Amino acid sequence: MTENSETPIRFNRYLAIAGLGSRRVCDDLIQRGLVTVNGEVEKNPAVRIIPGQDEVIFQGNKIHLEPTLHYYLLNKPPQVITTTNDPYGRTTIIDLIPSDDRIYPVGRLDFDTTGAIILTNDGDMAYSLTHPKFQIPKTYAVRVLGQVSREDLERLPLGINIEAKTPAIAEVLDYQYQERFTEVRLVLREGRKREIKRIFMALGHKVVKLHREQFAFLRVDDLAPGKFRELSSTEIQKLKELAHGH
């Protein structure tokens, strides 16, 4: 992504485009006083930065807008943390992609959850793809302990209360009963923390296996667990259109 050098950009967006993280991460860096603008600590994420004129420094390095953006699709294996580093030395999602760029995951998957996740250094896109207002669909295959009643499954699109905010809504694509389990395929469009596990917990059932089959239109059927690929220019463009609500 290349910005016109005369166009002022919000401080947090400037850092996100430069690859420091999602806009939320950049807000945190700014508010903690870790970034200077023209030699002064600036704690307002909304202040305007003029590329090519203002000098922005983080950890002793001058921050330029990052001209080379990378986008990867990974089939996350189990037992991997969806963070950029782990103080306990566990394998993180970043360990699976050899890259010199500061890439990070778009959203998160739990430690034992597998499947499709995007990693990028495009903080602007990462922010939009995870923002609830854009309703980006994510498709999951869920194995639930016990027999979930048809009545309960029919409640999912209407919303299940898992917290004080708005109900959690899931669109059920199909389901089938096994001897000890119920297999459900469903679509989420918001993606709160541990949302699927909490939905079924509210219905009295435990999720024992969770796999994200698809992020937006991107599937991982052709990727072995732990493997990744770069997105094509067509896929990137399509994601950008989704991320900006077109």
N, C-alpha and C positions, 0 to 999 in steps of 0.2 A: 504494500500500500504506500503510495507516494502522496504526500500532502503538498499543496502549494506553499512555497516558503514564506509568502506574505500573509497567509491565512492564520489568524490566531486560533489556538486550540485549547480547550479546557485542560488544565494541568493533569487531572487524573487520566484523561483520554490520551494525552501526549505520552504519559508513561506506559499506558497500556499498549499503544501502537508501537512503542519502542521495545516492547517485549518483556517488561518487568512483571507482568502478571495481569490478572483480571482487574477490572476497574475497582472492585471491592478491595483487592489486595493493594492496589495503588493508593486508594483512599487511606488505607491503614499506614502505608509508608509515609505519606504526606503528613497525616495528622500526628504521627510520632516524631515529626521533625527530622526525618532522615534524608530529605532531599532539599538542596538549595537551588535558588534561582538568582542568577547574577550575584552570587556570593552571600546571599541572605537566606536563612531558613524561611520557607514559605509553607504555612500549614493550611491554606485554603485550597481544597481540591478544585474549586470552580474558577480560580484565577486563570486568566488567559495567557498562554505561552505563544510567542511568535517564533516558529521554527527558523533556524538560521540566524536569528538575532539574539534571543535570550539564551544564556548559558545555564543548562540544567545539569547538576552533578549529584550522583548517588554513589556512596561508598568510594569516593575518590575518582570515579569514572564519569567522564562527560557523556551525557545521554543524547544520542542522536536518534532521529526517527529511523526505525529498522526497515531497510528497503527489502530485505529478503525474509518473507514470511513462509513458515512451514506448517503443513497440516497432515496429521497422521491419523489413520484409523487402526486401533489395536483391539484384538480379541483378548480381553483381560482374563488371565487364569485365576483360580482361587488362591488364597493365601498371599495376596499381594495388596499393599496399601496404596490407596489412591491419593498420594501426596507427593510432593517433590523431594521430601527427605523424611527420615524417621529416626528419632533419637535412640530407638532400641535396636537399630541395625537391621530391621526387617527389610525384605525386598520391597521396593517401591515401584510404582508404575513407570517412573522415569528410568529406572535401571534397565528396563526392557527395550528402550530405544536409544541406540548410540547416536548422540547428537551433541555438537558443540554449542548449539543454541539453547537459550534458556526457555525450554518448552514446559508446558504444564497442562494438566487434564482439564477438559471442559466438563464441569460438574464432578460427580464422584460416584463410585460403586463401592459397596461394603467389602470388607476383607474377603468374605467367602462368595460374594456375588461375582459372576463371570459375564463376559460378553462385550458388546460394542461400546467403545469410548473413544472420543476424539482428543488428541493432544495437539497443541499449537503454541506459537508465540505471538499470535494475533489476539491481543487482549480485548480489542473492540468486539471481534466476533464472538469470543468466548463469553463475554458479558451478555451479548444479545441472545446467544443460543441457550443460556441458562435462565434468562429472565422470564418469569411466569407470563408476562403479557403477550409474548410471542407464541405461546402454546405449542412449542415444538414437540411432536409426538415421539414417544419412545415405547417400543414394543418389548414385552417381557414374557418369558415362559416361566411359570411358577409351579412348584410342587408343594402342595399343602398337606399336612398330616390330617388324616380323617376325611370324612365325607362332608364337604361344604354344601349346604342345602341349596336347591335351585332358587329358593326365595331370597337367600342371602346374596347369591351371585347376581340376582336381578336388582338388588339394592345398590350395587357398586356404581352404576352410571348415575344414580340419584344422589350419591354422596354418603360417606361414612364419617362420623365424627371421631377424629383421632386427637384433636386438640381444640383449643378455644376459638381458633380462627375459622375460616370457611371450611366446610366438609371436604374430605379427600374424595375426588371423583376418578373412577377408572372405567374405561370402556372394555367390556368383555368381548373378545373375538370368538373364542370357543372354549369348551371345557369337556373333560371326560373323567369318569370315575375309575380308579384302579382299586385293588383289593384294600389297600391301607391309605391310599392317597387320593387327592383330587388334583388333576393337572389342569391348569388354567392359563390361557394366553390372554393378555390384556394390554391396553395402551394407557400410559400416563401422559399428561400434557403439562404438569407443573414440576413434579419431582422434588418433594420435600424430603427431609432426612428420614431414611428408613421407612419411607411411606408405605410400600407394599407390605412389609412385615407388620407394620402397625395397623394397617387396614384389616388384615386377617386376624391379628391378635384381638382386635375389637370384636370380631365375629366368633372368637373362641377357638381359633386354629393357629397352629405354628407353621411358618414357612420353613421347609427343610432344604429347598433348592431354588435358586433364583438366577436366571440367565437373561441378559438383555440381548434379544435377537437383533434389534434394529434401533439405530439412533437416526431420527428423521427417516430418510430413504436409504441410509447406509446399513448394509447387513454384513455379518462376519462369517457367513457359512463357509466361505472359501479360505478362511484364515484359521490355522491351528491355534489352540490356546497359547498365548505368549507371543504370537507373531503379529506383525503390523505391515501396513503399506502406506505409501503417500497417496493423498487424494489427487485425483485428476483435476485439471483446470475447470472442466465442466462441472464436476462435483463441488468444487470450491465456489464457483459462481452460483450454483443452485443453493448452497448453504447460505451464501451472503444474501440471496433474495429472501430466503426464509427468515434469516436473522434480522432483516430490516422490515419484516412484515409485508413484503410484496406478494 
